Amino acid sequence: MTGNTAPSQADARRTVISVDAMGGDAGPAVVVAGIAKSAKKNPDIRFLLHGPIEQLEPLVARRKHLAGRVEIRDARDVVTMEDKPSQVMRNGKGTSMWSALEAARNGDAAGVVSCGNTGALMALSMLRLRKLPGVNRPAIAILWPSRNPQGFNVMLDVGADVRADAEDLLQYALMGTSYIRNSMDLPCPRVGLLNVGTEEHKGRAELKEAYALISQNAEKANYEFVGFVEGSDIPGDIADVIVTDGFTGNVAIKTGEGTASLLRSALREAFEYSILSRLAALLAYTSLARLSKRIDPRRVNGGIFLGLNGTVVKSHGGADATGVSAAIKLAFLLAEQGFAEKLAARVASAVELAQDDATSADADEPGDSESGSTN
Amino acid sequence: MTGNTAPSQADARRTVISVDAMGGDAGPAVVVAGIAKSAKKNPDIRFLLHGPIEQLEPLVARRKHLAGRVEIRDARDVVTMEDKPSQVMRNGKGTSMWSALEAARNGDAAGVVSCGNTGALMALSMLRLRKLPGVNRPAIAILWPSRNPQGFNVMLDVGADVRADAEDLLQYALMGTSYIRNSMDLPCPRVGLLNVGTEEHKGRAELKEAYALISQNAEKANYEFVGFVEGSDIPGDIADVIVTDGFTGNVAIKTGEGTASLLRSALREAFEYSILSRLAALLAYTSLARLSKRIDPRRVNGGIFLGLNGTVVKSHGGADATGVSAAIKLAFLLAEQGFAEKLAARVASAVELAQDDATSADADEPGDSESGSTN
């Protein structure tokens, strides 16, 4: 996964990840445990850590793998889960979240990780890092366990914005495919547009329009469009990138997480039910551990913000050290690959394509006719 | 669950269920197997079966539990999964689905079950049975496995209509609570409105409006409004009835189903992995069977159409005999309890309430001020 860039080419800047120590449900100790876990596994990573210095210094000092690899930037305020994004944009300058983003803005860090308030993080990211030219609505993309060979699908938007028009959904397709190309070995990802049925006459008007746009751009932007997909295809194997608005995407992932969590509880109860079943659990320990790892939400912890000048990874608010470490690994990998720059180039060329299309829209280009006629 | 009505009061009509034998993925043999299963378990049930008589007669003749309990009504045409609802409304008169609904319309049956095309079934149901007075959009409600003591939550709409405004969402709350009162022992159900966060400032404009309406009607309509809930609460224990539009609800249940199905496959693989894990599966057999039963989607097979003059249950297109039997059981229970009549009364009184509210909207009633001020 790091094959694209030889380590010798990596400069110091690329390996610095800016981490907001505050705002997670479990406090800074868990965040520091997470960065220590990352530091142990990955010698190429360094950290900027943001929060109240008197809290962070002793936590860092206790971890031997962090010695000489963490610079603490003192920030007195904390964005809470209850703060409204608009308040944070006005009054958030002294917060650890703001400080973490500022480090990416001024080039001190190649990526940002926060466990804090998602809405505030997106609002501050847009304010400080700015949207990429041509992007209307940035999106949050996540990896979802799936039946595909790569083990995961990408879904976006999962909550940056509750609205998305057809143009936005096309941009999500472009950004999502760019992301999956850079995080997995998929040169021509398959894109599906989430709907309530796979038939072309179903769903809302903006989805039919998005269907046409995404279909028209498939060849030029080097993805395959598989058309409408349903909720059951999010963990399925007919698409690699699932495109939807932030309201639907957010409800979908939370429903999936909730259902998985209910099943895990039920499974645990089943194994604790009798002596025989406890013995069975013992015998099946390695198999169950493998299963548990495969469906562990912490392994895919980290929603990535797409469409900004910079790489921002939102870790789950309730993440433990393993979860924080997974989010940091994601930010590191994307930074190493110069993902933000590649995505910017991809979106810029798509904007050009769209302008070309607008100019020649009435000319009935032969290249467009096939995809156009299927809508 | 049948305690509300003494069996001695049940007349012959109430125990007749009208079943569309065609349109399911597996064909009429599975539907007949399903009604045979129901007939064996429940001596009080009789059937009207709709479809091509030459196909159905031999299938019914083979089942001894169906002897003398099934009347076949010949219908030559079948609604396929590909048919558009609008086509079926125009040309569907000769179909088994039309015939099945007609039996409820003219009073020959107390409930209808079909495994066919959902969109067509809803369209034909609205055409033949008509909406209840005061209902704008009928909804499809399902039971979802949950952490609640009753084991299930009700969610609606899961796909009758991709749109829903604030008034519709209030009606869904009224219909959903009426349904759960009649299918489970919950005198004062808790209602949650699905959103991307539980904070009141989040989400779309129509949701904030619906929040106010549902909150204002809680006391009069005898439910508790717990406010906004998230996707993770659909299988959770903070609400009994989850209200949302048909687009979001449909995506959510399919995502949940897909995720559960992926987990079941992964679990199966884990147990087949080694000799030890196979032995473990053997030892844990009864516990796993119990778990499997608890999360078996076939047990809660059956989306119920709410807001019509009559009881229509949509069984999953891919349902097997167990699934069909579960859908029939649901239709039977609701018919026994006179649910359609109770729901009609509930909606009618809510319409009156709404008219009262509209008249006194500017009067700032003390009774409304508390709930109004929380929005």
Contacts between the chains, C-beta under 8 A, distances in Angstrom:
chain1	res1	chain2	res2	distance
A	82	B	199	7.3
A	84	B	199	8.0
A	84	B	201	6.1
A	119	B	197	7.8
A	119	B	202	7.8
A	145	B	259	8.0
A	145	B	262	6.5
A	146	B	262	7.3
A	147	B	262	6.4
A	147	B	265	7.7
A	159	B	196	5.8
A	162	B	196	6.2
A	162	B	203	6.1
A	162	B	204	5.5
A	163	B	204	7.7
A	194	B	251	6.2
A	196	B	159	5.8
A	196	B	162	6.2
A	196	B	246	7.2
A	196	B	247	5.7
A	196	B	250	4.3
A	196	B	251	6.7
A	197	B	119	7.8
A	199	B	82	7.3
A	199	B	84	8.0
A	201	B	84	6.1
A	202	B	119	7.8
A	203	B	162	6.1
A	203	B	247	7.3
A	204	B	162	5.5
A	204	B	163	7.7
A	204	B	247	6.7
A	230	B	250	7.8
A	230	B	251	7.4
A	230	B	254	4.9
A	231	B	250	7.0
A	231	B	251	4.3
A	231	B	252	6.7
A	231	B	253	6.9
A	231	B	254	2.9
A	231	B	255	3.7
A	231	B	256	7.6
A	231	B	257	7.5
A	231	B	258	6.2
A	232	B	254	4.4
A	232	B	255	7.1
A	232	B	257	5.8
A	232	B	258	3.6
A	232	B	261	7.5
A	233	B	258	6.9
A	234	B	255	5.2
A	234	B	258	6.0
A	234	B	259	7.7
A	235	B	255	7.6
A	235	B	258	4.6
A	235	B	259	5.2
A	235	B	261	7.7
A	235	B	262	4.4
A	236	B	258	6.1
A	244	B	251	7.6
A	246	B	196	7.2
A	247	B	196	5.7
A	247	B	203	7.3
A	247	B	204	6.7
A	247	B	248	7.0
A	248	B	247	7.0
A	248	B	248	5.8
A	248	B	251	5.4
A	250	B	196	4.3
A	250	B	230	7.9
A	250	B	231	7.0
A	251	B	194	6.2
A	251	B	196	6.7
A	251	B	230	7.4
A	251	B	231	4.3
A	251	B	244	7.6
A	251	B	248	5.4
A	251	B	251	7.0
A	251	B	252	5.3
A	252	B	231	6.7
A	252	B	251	5.3
A	252	B	252	6.1
A	252	B	255	4.3
A	253	B	231	6.9
A	253	B	255	7.6
A	254	B	230	5.0
A	254	B	231	2.9
A	254	B	232	4.4
A	255	B	231	3.7
A	255	B	232	7.1
A	255	B	234	5.2
A	255	B	235	7.6
A	255	B	252	4.3
A	255	B	253	7.6
A	255	B	255	5.3
A	255	B	256	4.8
A	255	B	259	8.0
A	256	B	231	7.6
A	256	B	255	4.8
A	256	B	256	6.2
A	256	B	258	7.6
A	256	B	259	4.1
A	257	B	231	7.5
A	257	B	232	5.8
A	258	B	231	6.2
A	258	B	232	3.6
A	258	B	233	6.9
A	258	B	234	6.0
A	258	B	235	4.6
A	258	B	236	6.2
A	258	B	256	7.6
A	259	B	145	7.9
A	259	B	234	7.7
A	259	B	235	5.2
A	259	B	256	4.2
A	259	B	259	5.3
A	259	B	260	5.5
A	260	B	259	5.5
A	260	B	260	7.7
A	260	B	263	6.1
A	261	B	232	7.5
A	261	B	235	7.7
A	262	B	145	6.5
A	262	B	146	7.3
A	262	B	147	6.4
A	262	B	235	4.4
A	262	B	295	7.9
A	263	B	260	6.2
A	263	B	263	5.3
A	263	B	295	6.1
A	265	B	147	7.7
A	266	B	291	5.3
A	266	B	294	5.9
A	266	B	295	6.2
A	267	B	267	7.3
A	267	B	291	6.2
A	269	B	291	7.6
A	270	B	284	7.0
A	270	B	287	4.1
A	270	B	288	6.0
A	270	B	290	6.2
A	270	B	291	4.0
A	271	B	284	6.5
A	271	B	287	6.4
A	273	B	287	4.6
A	273	B	290	7.3
A	274	B	286	7.6
A	274	B	287	6.5
A	276	B	283	5.0
A	276	B	284	7.0
A	276	B	286	7.7
A	276	B	287	7.7
A	277	B	283	6.9
A	277	B	284	4.6
A	277	B	286	7.6
A	277	B	287	3.9
A	279	B	280	7.9
A	279	B	283	5.7
A	280	B	279	8.0
A	280	B	280	4.2
A	280	B	281	7.2
A	280	B	282	7.8
A	280	B	283	3.8
A	280	B	284	3.5
A	280	B	287	7.4
A	281	B	280	7.2
A	281	B	284	7.1
A	282	B	280	7.7
A	283	B	276	5.1
A	283	B	277	6.9
A	283	B	279	5.7
A	283	B	280	3.7
A	283	B	283	6.8
A	284	B	270	7.0
A	284	B	271	6.5
A	284	B	276	7.0
A	284	B	277	4.6
A	284	B	280	3.5
A	284	B	281	7.1
A	284	B	284	7.4
A	286	B	274	7.5
A	286	B	276	7.7
A	286	B	277	7.6
A	287	B	270	4.2
A	287	B	271	6.5
A	287	B	273	4.7
A	287	B	274	6.5
A	287	B	276	7.7
A	287	B	277	3.9
A	287	B	280	7.5
A	288	B	270	6.0
A	290	B	270	6.2
A	290	B	273	7.3
A	291	B	266	5.3
A	291	B	267	6.2
A	291	B	269	7.6
A	291	B	270	4.0
A	294	B	266	5.9
A	295	B	262	7.9
A	295	B	263	6.1
A	295	B	266	6.2
